Amino acid sequence: MKSILKKIVPKFAKRFYRSKQTQFSIIQDYVYDYRKFNRESASFKLKNKEMMQAYIIKEYHAIEKGLAMLEPRPGFGAERVSALADVVGTYITCYGIDAVTSTTAFTLREYLNFDAAYKKVPDYLTIKLEALLSRCDESSQSKTGGTKIIPKTEITDMLDFDYAGFFKSRHSVRDFSTEPVSTQIILDAIDTARFTPSVCNRQAWKVFVIEHSNQELKERLLKVQNGNRGFGEHISSLIIITGKLSSFFAYERNQVFIDGGMFSMSIVLALHAAGLGVCCLNTSYATKQYEAFKNSMEMDSDCVPIMFLAVGNLKDDFKVAISERKPLSEIVEVR
Ligand SMILES: Cc1cc2nc3c(=O)[nH]c(=O)nc-3n(C[C@H](O)[C@H](O)[C@H](O)COP(=O)(O)O)c2cc1C
């Protein structure tokens, strides 16, 4: 029957059907993403600790940025600062003081100190902030919020190495040695990658490291991923980078992928600097695959996969795809 149909249905009808099918699956995937963003993001209400933290970080960071301006405007952002203080107060009541509240405290203290010379912060807000700060721990020795001065030499002293050479020596490695990768090296690389910039410093990422020894989970995850055929079985460790939708608000629907992508690149470079071979693996899942991925790994419901990183030790000699780059003139327009 199928072969008869194949013969009698004209080519243009098949093409039309296929394109409609593709259109339908694009819509289906968009609807899936829309519903997930609606459900898991902080767009509507700060429903849990993570959402509150995302809001607090976003808002204290706005103050940090204001204070870091060449000439901060005295009394800036009073309404926002007041709203932040309310949320931090509720947060402390619900969850107690922690690193986030102490960073907020440092920032608010600097905000008040800066105002001392101008007296532009309304009295009600000064009283509110002092009351809030009395509930926070301001005793920590190292300042984690507000601003700091950096001498130029701190940067220039770091620049005596061949960055372009280092960058260009990285290739996607799909041919690894059989020696297992030390998890500590991976953790060190992720530790460095924590310093990747992110929107309002929200750091909305969560990484899962699947160790060499966890063969069963590694295989399960790679089975759903559609770009590791021919080398998946030689991957030593697998890194699953996810972004957390609970840190994002309305209009930020793409931010999780931007921040997650930048974070992933930092991990790739840190692993490269550690002498390991790495290959990014896509998580371009259609809805069905996405569900299969979700079912193969326990993780918070607000996590979205950004990419996997296949990691292995380098052989003495190994083959890579050349992956020629487009010329600069083709990708840059100077105006
Ligand atoms: C997000 C992302 C997903 C990728 N997915 C795959 C994949 O599934 N399988 C694979 O073999 N390579 C994958 N790659 C590697 C690319 O093919 C590779 O980075 C590109 O060809 C450039 O080559 P280079 O990394 O050696 O410079 C991916 C790269 C990125 C950035």
Ligand as a Chemical Component Dictionary entry (heavy atoms), coordinates in Angstrom:
data_LIG
# 
_chem_comp.id                   LIG 
_chem_comp.type                 NON-POLYMER 
_chem_comp.pdbx_formal_charge   0 
_chem_comp.three_letter_code    LIG 
# 
loop_
_chem_comp_atom.comp_id 
_chem_comp_atom.atom_id 
_chem_comp_atom.alt_atom_id 
_chem_comp_atom.type_symbol 
_chem_comp_atom.charge 
_chem_comp_atom.model_Cartn_x 
_chem_comp_atom.model_Cartn_y 
_chem_comp_atom.model_Cartn_z 
_chem_comp_atom.pdbx_ordinal 
LIG C1  C1  C 0 26.029 24.498 20.714 1  
LIG C2  C2  C 0 26.871 23.551 19.915 2  
LIG C3  C3  C 0 26.392 22.296 19.640 3  
LIG C4  C4  C 0 27.178 21.370 18.954 4  
LIG N1  N1  N 0 26.699 20.112 18.771 5  
LIG C5  C5  C 0 27.506 19.176 18.253 6  
LIG C6  C6  C 0 27.067 17.816 18.195 7  
LIG O1  O1  O 0 25.968 17.481 18.590 8  
LIG N2  N2  N 0 27.941 16.897 17.710 9  
LIG C7  C7  C 0 29.196 17.232 17.290 10 
LIG O2  O2  O 0 29.943 16.336 16.869 11 
LIG N3  N3  N 0 29.647 18.519 17.330 12 
LIG C8  C8  C 0 28.836 19.492 17.813 13 
LIG N4  N4  N 0 29.276 20.793 17.908 14 
LIG C9  C9  C 0 30.652 21.129 17.505 15 
LIG C10 C10 C 0 30.689 21.938 16.237 16 
LIG O3  O3  O 0 30.518 21.104 15.152 17 
LIG C11 C11 C 0 32.054 22.667 16.188 18 
LIG O4  O4  O 0 32.173 23.510 17.289 19 
LIG C12 C12 C 0 32.251 23.499 14.918 20 
LIG O5  O5  O 0 32.279 22.713 13.790 21 
LIG C13 C13 C 0 33.543 24.300 14.975 22 
LIG O6  O6  O 0 34.632 23.457 15.132 23 
LIG P1  P1  P 0 35.679 23.558 16.329 24 
LIG O7  O7  O 0 34.887 23.446 17.597 25 
LIG O8  O8  O 0 36.627 22.410 16.132 26 
LIG O9  O9  O 0 36.347 24.882 16.239 27 
LIG C14 C14 C 0 28.493 21.741 18.529 28 
LIG C15 C15 C 0 28.945 23.033 18.795 29 
LIG C16 C16 C 0 28.155 23.926 19.477 30 
LIG C17 C17 C 0 28.691 25.285 19.795 31 
# 
loop_
_chem_comp_bond.comp_id 
_chem_comp_bond.atom_id_1 
_chem_comp_bond.atom_id_2 
_chem_comp_bond.value_order 
_chem_comp_bond.pdbx_ordinal 
LIG C1  C2  SING 1  
LIG C2  C3  SING 2  
LIG C2  C16 DOUB 3  
LIG C3  C4  DOUB 4  
LIG C4  N1  SING 5  
LIG C4  C14 SING 6  
LIG N1  C5  DOUB 7  
LIG C5  C6  SING 8  
LIG C5  C8  SING 9  
LIG C6  O1  DOUB 10 
LIG C6  N2  SING 11 
LIG N2  C7  SING 12 
LIG C7  O2  DOUB 13 
LIG C7  N3  SING 14 
LIG N3  C8  DOUB 15 
LIG C8  N4  SING 16 
LIG N4  C9  SING 17 
LIG N4  C14 SING 18 
LIG C9  C10 SING 19 
LIG C10 O3  SING 20 
LIG C10 C11 SING 21 
LIG C11 O4  SING 22 
LIG C11 C12 SING 23 
LIG C12 O5  SING 24 
LIG C12 C13 SING 25 
LIG C13 O6  SING 26 
LIG O6  P1  SING 27 
LIG P1  O7  DOUB 28 
LIG P1  O8  SING 29 
LIG P1  O9  SING 30 
LIG C14 C15 DOUB 31 
LIG C15 C16 SING 32 
LIG C16 C17 SING 33 
# 
